[in-house]
Each structure stands twice: as C-alpha cells, then as structure tokens.
Amino acid sequence: MRNLKLTLAYDGSEFHGWAIQPSVPTVMGTLVETLNKITGEKVRLHGSGRTDGGVHALGQVAHFKTRSPIPAENLLRALNSLLPPSIRVNKVEEVPLDFHARWDARAKTYRYCILRTTVCPPFKWRYVYHYPYALDEEAMVRAAPLFEGEHDFSTFGTWDPEERDKSKVRTVYSSRLERCSEEEELVYTVRGRAFLRYMVRKLVGTLIDVGKGRLQPEDIPRLFEARDRSQAGPTVPPEGLYLVEVEYPDTAPAAVPPAQAEADSV
C-alpha cells in the first residue's frame, strides 16, 4: 500500500465546490473519476478541506492510498493529460501511510481579491469581486489585523460538519489588506490554523462594511463578543476567494508573496 499526496490548483468557476455531490460536477468528483481510470481501483480521496462553488485554489492538497505501482512522476503526467484544463496537479509525492491531508494540516492561507475599477473586464469577473463603489480603504486596512489571534469566530462563520471539533474558536496568525494600485485591486490575505465555513468571505464582508462606514475598526472586538452572525458584514461572493497554500509539520511556513507580485495569477 502507498499513500500519495497531490498538490493541485483549480479554477472553481465551473464546479459546484470541492466535495462530491450527486449529478453535478465537483473538483473532488472529477479527480476521483480520473484516478479510478488511471489506477484501476476505487480511490478514496481526502482533501485538506472543502472549497465552495466558485472558489479557486492555487495550492489545495489531497491524498489517497493505492496499490498501484505507477511512479509518482508518471501519475502526474497521466492526471494532467486526462483532467480538464481547469484542474492542474502540480506535484505528486509519496508520503508516510499515516499522513492525512486534512488532519495533519497546520495552517492555511487564503486570499480574496476585490476589483475597484469602474468596469470589470469580461475576462476577470469570474476571479474577483467587482466593487466599484466608494470605500474608506484606510479604515479597512486598519481593521484587518484586528482579526488576528485566538477568538470565538461564531459571528464570522458556521461550523463545518466535517470538523471533529464543534468549537468555533479559531486562531488567525496574520490578517492584512493591501492595495494593489497597478491592478486597482484590494487584496485580503489571511493565514490561520483552520477556518469555519464561510469565515473568510464573512471577514471580507465585514471589512467592506468598515469601508462603507457602517462599522468602525473599533467595533471588531464587540463583534467577537456578540457571537451573532447578523451583526457582521455580508458573506461576499465566492469568485474572489483563493486557497493559496496548506502547510504541514514537515514544511516551514512559506512567506506569502506580496499581492502586487501575484495579482495577475489570481
């Protein structure tokens, strides 16, 4: 028996999220179908976590166990020759049998892109949240780090039924909002131990409410204490969200590249 770890990227626009669902295309379902063809086995694939419909990934991680003797490098080529171009496997690695893509993850980094141009180019609308209206961006930048630390994030997300721990306490290691002036984008980057469902999109919605003046940066501590989702900002659309990286104990935390350097790639 072998345990193989996949690191992959995908455009989530045409998929109904990561997890397998009946009668609709999903990222995981497409991967499993392709792996079944290649290995001749019924593969059970485990991802580092779910992404919702329309959400993209630059560094999703998954693993599966197999008795197939196909070398990792050959499996990589076979996957990318059979998968649709909206899914690319960037790396296949053999890992210890006890490795688990979800339960062994130590940190995840997400990025959310808000396009500030008056008109959204037709080739960008699937990859950004287009918001051309007035915002106090300085207030939003000041508010973003207030999400850092260990908090009960009940106000900002819902419990994922796949999680073992039903607590809504999560730890955010870094939270920042940057202006990518050349691309006219606001880019929010957050790195944490784990996230509640919809949590990143709810954090961004709250930052936008700060930008509108409906909330002040000083209101963030009160929102944590309230534990009431109705008091936070809206859940923003999925198109602007990317899973950038998943970290494991055997990998040193990677520095998140500046938003300016990767604006075109996301």
C-alpha positions as CSV (number, residue, x, y, z in Angstrom):
1,M,0.0,0.0,0.0
2,R,1.2,3.5,-0.9
3,N,0.0,6.9,0.2
4,L,0.2,9.6,-2.4
5,K,-0.1,13.4,-1.7
6,L,-1.4,15.7,-4.5
7,T,-0.8,19.4,-4.6
8,L,-3.1,21.0,-7.1
9,A,-4.7,24.2,-8.5
10,Y,-8.1,24.7,-10.0
11,D,-10.5,27.3,-11.4
12,G,-13.6,26.8,-9.4
13,S,-15.9,28.6,-11.8
14,E,-17.4,25.5,-13.5
15,F,-17.6,23.3,-10.4
16,H,-20.1,23.1,-7.6
17,G,-17.3,23.2,-5.0
18,W,-14.8,20.6,-3.9
19,A,-16.9,17.8,-2.3
20,I,-18.6,15.2,-4.3
21,Q,-22.3,15.9,-5.0
22,P,-24.8,13.8,-7.0
23,S,-25.4,14.9,-10.6
24,V,-23.2,18.0,-10.6
25,P,-19.5,18.5,-11.4
26,T,-17.2,18.9,-8.5
27,V,-13.4,19.1,-8.2
28,M,-13.1,16.1,-6.0
29,G,-15.5,14.1,-8.1
30,T,-13.6,14.9,-11.3
31,L,-10.3,13.9,-9.6
32,V,-11.7,10.6,-8.2
33,E,-13.1,9.6,-11.6
34,T,-9.8,10.3,-13.3
35,L,-7.8,8.4,-10.6
36,N,-10.1,5.4,-10.9
37,K,-9.4,5.2,-14.6
38,I,-5.6,5.5,-14.1
39,T,-5.2,3.1,-11.2
40,G,-8.0,0.7,-12.0
41,E,-9.1,1.0,-8.4
42,K,-11.9,2.6,-6.5
43,V,-10.0,5.5,-5.0
44,R,-10.9,7.3,-1.8
45,L,-9.6,10.8,-1.9
46,H,-9.2,13.1,1.1
47,G,-8.7,16.9,0.7
48,S,-7.3,19.4,3.2
49,G,-10.7,21.0,3.3
50,R,-13.7,22.0,1.3
51,T,-14.0,24.9,-1.1
52,D,-17.4,26.1,-2.1
53,G,-18.8,26.5,-5.6
54,G,-16.9,29.3,-7.5
55,V,-13.9,29.3,-5.1
56,H,-10.5,28.7,-6.6
57,A,-7.3,27.1,-5.4
58,L,-3.6,27.7,-6.0
59,G,-2.4,25.1,-3.5
60,Q,-5.1,22.7,-2.5
61,V,-3.7,19.4,-1.0
62,A,-5.3,15.9,-1.1
63,H,-4.1,12.3,-0.6
64,F,-5.2,8.8,-1.4
65,K,-4.0,5.3,-0.8
66,T,-3.3,2.9,-3.6
67,R,-1.7,-0.4,-4.5
68,S,-0.9,0.8,-8.0
69,P,2.8,0.7,-8.8
70,I,2.7,3.7,-11.1
71,P,5.6,6.0,-10.3
72,A,4.6,9.4,-8.9
73,E,6.1,11.3,-11.9
74,N,4.1,9.1,-14.4
75,L,0.9,9.6,-12.4
76,L,1.4,13.3,-12.5
77,R,1.6,13.2,-16.3
78,A,-1.3,10.9,-16.6
79,L,-3.5,13.1,-14.4
80,N,-2.8,16.3,-16.3
81,S,-3.4,14.6,-19.6
82,L,-6.9,13.4,-18.6
83,L,-8.1,16.1,-16.3
84,P,-9.9,19.2,-17.7
85,P,-7.6,22.2,-18.1
86,S,-9.4,23.9,-15.2
87,I,-7.7,21.4,-12.8
88,R,-3.9,21.0,-12.8
89,V,-1.9,18.7,-10.5
90,N,1.4,20.4,-9.8
91,K,3.0,17.7,-7.6
92,V,2.6,14.1,-6.7
93,E,4.6,12.8,-3.7
94,E,4.8,9.5,-1.8
95,V,4.2,10.2,1.9
96,P,4.0,8.0,5.0
97,L,0.9,5.9,5.3
98,D,-0.3,7.9,8.4
99,F,-0.3,11.2,6.5
100,H,-3.7,12.8,6.3
101,A,-4.2,15.9,4.1
102,R,-6.9,17.3,6.4
103,W,-6.0,16.3,10.0
104,D,-2.2,17.0,9.6
105,A,-2.6,20.5,8.1
106,R,-1.1,23.1,10.5
107,A,-2.0,26.3,8.6
108,K,-3.9,27.5,5.6
109,T,-3.6,30.8,3.7
110,Y,-6.5,32.3,1.8
111,R,-6.6,35.3,-0.5
112,Y,-9.6,37.4,-1.5
113,C,-9.4,39.9,-4.4
114,I,-11.7,43.0,-4.7
115,L,-11.6,44.8,-8.1
116,R,-12.1,48.6,-7.7
117,T,-12.3,49.6,-11.4
118,T,-15.4,51.3,-12.7
119,V,-15.9,48.5,-15.3
120,C,-14.9,44.9,-14.7
121,P,-13.2,43.3,-17.8
122,P,-15.1,40.3,-19.1
123,F,-12.1,38.0,-18.6
124,K,-11.8,38.9,-14.9
125,W,-15.3,38.7,-13.5
126,R,-15.0,35.0,-12.5
127,Y,-11.9,35.7,-10.5
128,V,-12.6,38.9,-8.5
129,Y,-15.4,40.6,-6.5
130,H,-16.1,43.7,-8.5
131,Y,-16.9,46.5,-6.1
132,P,-16.6,50.0,-7.9
133,Y,-18.3,52.0,-5.1
134,A,-16.8,54.4,-2.6
135,L,-14.8,52.8,0.3
136,D,-12.7,54.1,3.1
137,E,-9.7,51.8,2.3
138,E,-7.5,53.2,5.1
139,A,-10.1,52.2,7.7
140,M,-10.3,48.7,6.1
141,V,-6.5,48.3,6.3
142,R,-6.6,49.3,10.0
143,A,-9.4,46.9,10.7
144,A,-7.9,43.8,9.0
145,P,-5.2,43.0,11.7
146,L,-7.9,43.0,14.4
147,F,-9.0,39.6,13.3
148,E,-5.6,38.1,14.4
149,G,-5.3,35.9,17.5
150,E,-7.4,33.2,19.1
151,H,-11.1,34.1,19.1
152,D,-14.5,32.6,19.0
153,F,-15.4,33.3,15.4
154,S,-19.2,32.5,15.7
155,T,-20.0,35.9,14.4
156,F,-18.0,35.2,11.2
157,G,-18.8,31.7,10.1
158,T,-20.7,28.4,10.5
159,W,-19.5,25.1,11.7
160,D,-18.4,22.6,9.1
161,P,-19.9,19.2,9.6
162,E,-16.6,17.6,8.6
163,E,-14.8,19.1,11.5
164,R,-14.1,16.9,14.5
165,D,-14.2,19.8,16.9
166,K,-17.5,21.7,17.0
167,S,-16.0,24.7,18.8
168,K,-15.9,27.9,16.8
169,V,-12.7,29.1,18.4
170,R,-10.0,29.5,15.7
171,T,-6.5,31.1,15.6
172,V,-5.6,33.6,12.9
173,Y,-1.9,34.1,12.6
174,S,-1.9,37.0,10.2
175,S,-4.6,39.2,8.6
176,R,-3.9,42.0,6.2
177,L,-5.5,44.1,3.4
178,E,-3.3,45.7,0.7
179,R,-3.9,48.0,-2.2
180,C,-2.5,46.7,-5.5
181,S,-2.6,50.0,-7.2
182,E,-1.4,48.8,-10.6
183,E,-4.2,46.3,-10.8
184,E,-6.7,48.5,-8.9
185,E,-7.4,45.7,-6.5
186,L,-7.8,45.4,-2.8
187,V,-6.2,42.0,-1.8
188,Y,-7.0,40.5,1.6
189,T,-4.7,37.7,2.8
190,V,-5.3,35.7,5.9
191,R,-3.3,32.8,7.4
192,G,-4.7,30.6,10.2
193,R,-4.7,27.2,11.8
194,A,-8.2,26.4,10.5
195,F,-11.3,28.2,9.3
196,L,-15.0,28.0,9.8
197,R,-17.2,27.6,6.7
198,Y,-17.8,31.0,5.0
199,M,-15.4,32.6,7.5
200,V,-13.0,34.3,5.1
201,R,-15.9,35.6,3.0
202,K,-17.6,36.9,6.1
203,L,-14.4,38.6,7.3
204,V,-14.2,40.4,3.9
205,G,-17.8,41.4,4.0
206,T,-17.2,42.9,7.5
207,L,-14.2,44.8,6.1
208,I,-16.3,46.2,3.3
209,D,-18.9,47.4,5.9
210,V,-16.0,49.2,7.6
211,G,-15.2,50.8,4.3
212,K,-18.8,51.9,3.9
213,G,-18.8,53.4,7.4
214,R,-21.4,51.0,8.7
215,L,-18.8,49.7,11.1
216,Q,-15.7,51.1,12.6
217,P,-12.4,49.2,13.2
218,E,-13.1,49.7,16.9
219,D,-16.3,47.6,16.5
220,I,-14.4,44.3,15.7
221,P,-13.8,43.3,19.4
222,R,-17.6,43.9,20.1
223,L,-18.4,41.6,17.1
224,F,-16.4,38.8,18.6
225,E,-18.2,39.2,21.9
226,A,-21.6,39.2,20.3
227,R,-21.3,35.8,18.7
228,D,-24.1,36.8,16.3
229,R,-23.6,36.5,12.5
230,S,-26.3,39.1,11.9
231,Q,-24.0,41.8,13.3
232,A,-21.1,41.2,11.0
233,G,-20.9,42.2,7.3
234,P,-22.4,40.1,4.5
235,T,-20.9,36.9,3.1
236,V,-19.2,38.2,-0.1
237,P,-19.4,36.2,-3.4
238,P,-17.1,33.2,-3.9
239,E,-15.4,34.3,-7.1
240,G,-12.7,36.4,-5.4
241,L,-11.6,33.7,-3.0
242,Y,-8.5,31.5,-3.4
243,L,-7.0,28.8,-1.2
244,V,-3.3,29.8,-1.6
245,E,-1.4,27.3,0.5
246,V,-1.7,24.5,3.0
247,E,1.2,23.9,5.5
248,Y,2.2,20.7,7.2
249,P,4.7,20.0,10.0
250,D,7.5,18.9,7.7
251,T,7.3,22.2,5.7
252,A,8.5,25.6,7.0
253,P,5.8,28.3,6.8
254,A,6.3,30.0,3.5
255,A,6.1,33.7,3.2
256,V,3.0,34.8,1.3
257,P,4.1,36.7,-1.8
258,P,3.2,40.4,-1.9
259,A,-0.2,40.9,-3.5
260,Q,1.3,43.1,-6.2
261,A,3.5,40.2,-7.4
262,E,0.7,37.7,-8.0
263,A,-2.3,39.9,-8.8
264,D,-2.4,38.6,-12.4
265,S,-2.1,35.0,-11.5
266,V,-5.2,35.0,-9.3
